[in-house]
Amino acid sequence: MPDYTPHQKGIIKRYYENRDTLALQKLGETVSNLYLETNARKIERAWKSIRTQLAAAGVPEKVVAEVCDDQDLGAVARLIAEQS
């Protein structure tokens, strides 16, 4: 593992401290884009991304599976609001 400067260590530390917040922000953007998307392949990719982002935000796997299997954007939006 390479040696990092104190400045780089601070950046890395802050990234991991705020990882859940960053995942929620990206999740919100993905939901907005998905709402407007019409291409089936992009929709499929977006749902895979949502599954990953929900897990990164600390949502229990059972809830993630339920929401993503149903492809319920309303439920995703409620989860984002709940986690914020």
C-alpha positions as CSV (number, residue, x, y, z in Angstrom):
1,M,0.0,0.0,0.0
2,P,1.5,3.3,-1.0
3,D,2.2,6.0,1.6
4,Y,-0.2,8.9,1.5
5,T,0.5,12.5,2.6
6,P,-1.5,13.8,5.5
7,H,-3.6,15.8,3.1
8,Q,-4.4,12.7,1.0
9,K,-5.2,10.8,4.2
10,G,-7.7,13.5,5.2
11,I,-9.4,13.4,1.8
12,I,-9.7,9.6,2.0
13,K,-11.0,9.7,5.6
14,R,-13.7,12.3,4.7
15,Y,-14.8,10.3,1.7
16,Y,-15.4,7.2,3.8
17,E,-17.1,9.2,6.6
18,N,-19.5,10.6,4.0
19,R,-19.9,7.6,1.8
20,D,-23.6,7.0,2.8
21,T,-24.5,10.6,2.1
22,L,-22.7,10.4,-1.3
23,A,-24.6,7.2,-2.1
24,L,-27.9,8.9,-1.3
25,Q,-27.1,11.9,-3.4
26,K,-26.2,9.7,-6.4
27,L,-29.3,7.6,-5.8
28,G,-31.5,10.6,-6.0
29,E,-29.9,11.6,-9.3
30,T,-30.4,8.1,-10.6
31,V,-34.1,8.0,-9.7
32,S,-34.6,11.4,-11.4
33,N,-32.9,10.1,-14.6
34,L,-34.8,6.8,-14.4
35,Y,-38.1,8.6,-14.2
36,L,-37.5,10.3,-17.6
37,E,-35.8,7.3,-19.3
38,T,-37.5,5.4,-22.1
39,N,-34.6,3.1,-23.3
40,A,-35.1,-0.4,-21.8
41,R,-31.4,-1.2,-21.5
42,K,-30.7,2.0,-19.7
43,I,-33.6,1.4,-17.3
44,E,-32.2,-2.1,-16.5
45,R,-28.8,-0.6,-15.9
46,A,-30.3,2.1,-13.7
47,W,-32.1,-0.5,-11.5
48,K,-28.8,-2.4,-11.0
49,S,-27.2,0.9,-10.0
50,I,-30.1,1.7,-7.6
51,R,-29.6,-1.7,-6.0
52,T,-25.9,-1.0,-5.4
53,Q,-26.5,2.5,-4.2
54,L,-29.2,1.4,-1.7
55,A,-26.8,-1.2,-0.3
56,A,-24.0,1.4,0.0
57,A,-26.5,3.7,1.8
58,G,-27.0,1.1,4.5
59,V,-30.5,0.0,3.5
60,P,-31.2,-3.7,4.6
61,E,-30.8,-6.2,1.8
62,K,-34.3,-7.5,2.2
63,V,-35.7,-4.0,1.6
64,V,-33.4,-3.5,-1.3
65,A,-34.5,-6.7,-3.0
66,E,-38.2,-5.9,-2.4
67,V,-38.0,-2.4,-3.9
68,C,-35.8,-3.4,-6.8
69,D,-37.7,-6.5,-7.7
70,D,-40.9,-4.4,-7.8
71,Q,-39.1,-1.5,-9.6
72,D,-41.0,0.9,-7.5
73,L,-39.6,4.4,-7.8
74,G,-42.0,5.8,-5.2
75,A,-40.6,3.3,-2.6
76,V,-37.0,4.3,-3.6
77,A,-37.9,8.0,-3.1
78,R,-39.4,7.2,0.3
79,L,-36.2,5.3,1.3
80,I,-34.1,8.2,0.2
81,A,-36.2,10.6,2.4
82,E,-36.0,8.1,5.3
83,Q,-32.3,7.7,5.1
84,S,-31.6,11.5,4.9
